[in-house]
Amino acid sequence: MIINRQETEQLNTMLLNSARTVIVTHMRPDGDAMGSSTAMYHYLKQHTTADVRIVLNDRFQHTLDFLTEGPLVQDMHIFIEDSKSATDSIADADLLICLDFNAFHRTDNLCPLLESSTAAKVLIDHHLYPDTSSFDLIFSNPEISSTCELLYQILMAMPQIGNDATRLPKETATSLMTGMTTDTNNFANSVYPSTMLMVSALLGAGVDRDNIIDKLYNQHSESRLRLMGHLMKDLLSITPDGAAYIILDKKTQDEYNVQEGDTEGFVNMPLSIAKVRMSILIKEDSGRLRVSIRSRKGTSANKCARLHFNGGGHENAAGGRLEIPVEAAAEYIEKHVHDYLIEEDEKND
């Protein structure tokens, strides 16, 4: 991808002229959201004089705690834990850096605060269909592994970095590698030649990828592993069409003490079965059902999410929600995913 020089110069001017910059990302922030947010934070702390804050709607999974160690903790406000600090930070900002979401509604409680803010707004994101009317400057490319990779390319184009990854703050480089790793499912999907060039440059700059992998994938609880076994043995269903689905109700979550992020990666596992074309994880959450969808190449998770699950995302990785009782989820999936796959097969014939 070629980054537009005029746009990076405009962004650099905005960053250097800002007195109070706030970084925001989507609700329930994942590795790409936290990786890009903390990467940007550390870059701004080293290369600008702005007062920099990160504002989140809710807390991230514990395996990402290593990204927020040190002084950054004091500059991070979480709305559901301290709504006043989060609200005040956004109200005081003269520049908002919006990372890893395509529209304000993806930020939940932060949405009205962002919409009413008079600050300049910059979007850096890799999802489809960005709300271009809401932002003053947009960097958007869905044909890239992650927001972290897009941010990496933007930062490399900055005059302070000069396309030399060794000039990136160490914490920025680590955060970028982390977000890219999680959003590609550790190089299992959405990997491009540019992704490997990024990885090579960051490794050359001294990023400890082995430590990142250990933090991300080897720090889980015993109950998570036992939950995984229960889901795959007892709760996994596979339709004749090749759709695998798991329904995780609140009772089971309580039984295994499921925390935010504990089910990360589970939806990908059924795709290791040869006959599975699409995998769906339904998770009961506060009166609604959260939906994660993954698919093989040739079957669109994004289209299925848009048509039947009130959501969307990338071609082979999407999400959504359902406002139905958890008891009705299996029948809903069996019907609508069957109809969707039949329609897709007819189009491809």
SVG drawing of the C-alpha trace seen along z (x, -y; Angstrom):
<svg xmlns="http://www.w3.org/2000/svg" viewBox="-36 -24 53 58">
<polyline fill="none" stroke="black" stroke-width="0.4" points="0.0,0.0 1.2,-3.5 0.5,-6.1 -0.6,-9.4 2.2,-11.9 -0.1,-14.9 -2.3,-13.1 0.6,-12.1 1.9,-15.6 -1.6,-16.9 -1.7,-14.3 1.8,-15.2 0.8,-18.9 -2.4,-18.0 -0.4,-15.9 2.2,-18.6 -0.3,-21.4 -2.5,-19.5 -2.4,-20.5 -4.8,-17.7 -5.0,-14.5 -7.4,-11.7 -7.2,-8.2 -10.4,-6.2 -11.2,-2.7 -14.2,-0.4 -16.1,1.2 -14.8,4.4 -11.3,3.6 -9.4,6.6 -5.7,6.9 -5.7,4.7 -7.7,2.0 -5.4,2.0 -2.3,2.5 -3.0,-0.5 -4.1,-2.7 -1.1,-2.1 1.2,-2.3 -0.2,-5.7 0.0,-6.8 3.7,-6.0 4.5,-7.6 2.8,-10.8 4.4,-10.9 7.9,-10.8 7.3,-13.0 4.8,-15.6 4.2,-17.9 0.5,-17.1 -1.3,-15.9 -2.3,-12.4 -5.1,-10.2 -6.6,-6.9 -10.4,-6.6 -12.1,-3.2 -15.7,-2.3 -14.9,0.9 -11.9,2.9 -9.9,5.2 -8.9,8.8 -6.3,9.5 -3.8,11.0 -3.3,7.5 -2.3,6.0 1.3,6.0 0.5,3.2 -0.6,0.8 2.1,1.1 3.9,-1.9 2.8,-5.6 0.2,-4.9 -2.1,-3.6 -2.6,-7.1 -3.5,-8.4 -6.1,-5.8 -9.8,-6.2 -12.5,-3.6 -16.0,-4.9 -17.9,-2.1 -15.4,-2.4 -15.0,-6.2 -17.5,-7.9 -16.5,-11.4 -12.8,-11.2 -13.7,-9.6 -16.3,-12.3 -14.0,-15.2 -11.1,-13.9 -13.1,-13.8 -14.7,-17.2 -11.3,-18.8 -9.7,-17.3 -8.8,-19.4 -7.8,-16.2 -9.4,-12.8 -7.6,-9.8 -10.1,-7.1 -8.6,-3.7 -10.0,-0.3 -13.6,-1.2 -15.5,-2.6 -18.3,-4.6 -19.0,-6.1 -21.8,-3.7 -19.0,-1.0 -17.8,-2.8 -21.1,-2.3 -21.3,-4.9 -18.6,-7.1 -20.7,-7.6 -22.7,-10.7 -19.5,-12.2 -17.6,-11.8 -20.4,-13.0 -20.8,-16.2 -17.1,-16.9 -15.8,-19.9 -12.3,-18.5 -10.7,-17.5 -11.2,-13.8 -8.9,-11.4 -9.9,-7.9 -7.3,-5.1 -9.1,-1.8 -9.2,1.3 -13.0,2.1 -15.4,1.8 -17.7,-1.1 -16.2,-3.9 -18.5,-6.8 -16.6,-9.4 -18.9,-12.2 -17.8,-12.0 -14.1,-12.6 -11.8,-15.4 -9.0,-13.0 -9.4,-9.4 -6.9,-6.5 -8.9,-3.5 -7.9,-0.3 -9.8,3.0 -7.1,4.8 -4.6,5.0 -4.1,7.3 -5.0,5.0 -5.3,1.4 -1.9,1.9 -0.4,2.6 -2.0,-0.5 -0.8,-2.6 2.7,-1.1 2.7,-2.3 1.5,-5.7 4.1,-6.1 6.9,-4.9 5.9,-7.7 6.3,-10.3 9.4,-12.6 10.3,-11.7 10.6,-8.1 11.8,-8.3 10.9,-4.7 13.3,-3.4 11.6,-1.1 14.4,-1.4 13.3,-5.0 9.9,-3.9 9.5,-4.0 10.2,-0.4 6.7,-0.3 5.1,-1.4 6.9,1.3 5.8,3.9 2.2,2.8 2.1,2.8 3.4,6.4 0.9,7.4 -2.2,6.1 -1.1,7.5 -0.5,10.9 -4.0,11.1 -5.9,9.8 -4.3,12.3 -4.9,15.1 -1.1,15.5 -0.7,15.5 -3.6,17.8 -5.6,15.3 -5.5,11.8 -1.7,12.0 -0.3,9.9 3.2,9.4 3.2,6.0 2.4,7.8 5.5,9.9 7.6,6.8 6.3,5.1 7.1,8.1 10.6,8.3 11.3,4.6 9.9,4.8 12.0,7.9 15.0,6.1 14.2,3.2 14.4,5.5 10.8,6.5 10.7,9.6 8.0,11.6 8.5,14.7 7.5,12.6 4.5,11.3 3.3,14.8 3.8,15.9 1.8,13.0 -1.0,13.5 -1.4,17.2 0.2,18.8 -1.2,16.8 -4.8,18.1 -6.6,19.7 -7.2,23.4 -10.9,22.8 -10.5,21.4 -8.8,24.6 -11.5,26.8 -14.2,24.5 -12.6,25.1 -12.8,28.8 -16.5,28.6 -17.4,26.5 -15.7,28.7 -16.9,32.0 -20.4,31.2 -21.6,27.9 -20.2,28.0 -22.8,28.7 -22.1,29.1 -24.9,28.8 -25.0,30.9 -24.2,27.6 -20.8,27.3 -21.7,24.7 -20.3,25.2 -21.8,23.4 -21.4,23.1 -23.9,21.5 -22.4,20.3 -25.2,19.4 -24.9,17.4 -25.1,20.5 -22.1,22.1 -20.2,18.8 -20.8,18.6 -19.9,22.3 -16.5,21.7 -16.0,18.2 -15.7,16.8 -14.0,13.4 -13.8,10.9 -11.5,12.3 -11.5,15.9 -13.3,17.1 -10.9,15.3 -10.0,17.7 -12.6,20.4 -14.6,19.5 -11.7,20.3 -11.2,23.8 -14.0,25.6 -12.5,24.4 -9.8,27.0 -12.5,29.6 -12.3,30.4 -16.1,30.2 -16.6,26.9 -17.1,23.8 -18.3,21.4 -18.0,21.3 -20.3,19.3 -19.9,18.6 -23.0,17.3 -22.4,15.8 -25.2,14.7 -24.4,11.2 -26.6,8.8 -29.9,9.8 -28.6,10.1 -26.5,12.6 -23.1,11.6 -22.1,13.3 -18.7,14.1 -18.4,15.6 -15.4,17.0 -15.3,18.6 -13.1,20.2 -12.1,18.4 -15.0,18.5 -17.7,18.2 -18.4,14.6 -18.7,14.2 -19.2,10.5 -22.2,11.0 -23.8,13.5 -23.3,11.2 -24.9,8.3 -27.9,10.3 -28.7,12.3 -26.9,11.1 -27.2,7.3 -23.4,6.9 -20.6,7.1 -16.8,7.1 -14.2,8.6 -14.8,11.1 -13.8,14.1 -14.1,12.6 -17.2,10.8 -19.5,10.3 -23.0,9.2 -25.7,9.5 -29.2,11.1 -32.1,9.9 -33.6,13.3 -33.7,15.7 -30.6,17.9 -33.0,21.0 -34.0,19.9 -30.5,19.5 -29.9,23.0 -33.1,23.0 -32.3,19.5 -28.8,20.5 -29.9,23.8 -32.5,22.0 -30.8,18.8 -27.3,20.1 -28.7,23.0 -30.6,20.6 -27.5,18.4 -25.2,21.2 -27.7,22.6 -28.0,19.2 -24.2,18.8 -23.9,22.3 -26.5,21.4 -24.7,18.2 -21.4,20.1 -22.8,22.8"/>
</svg>
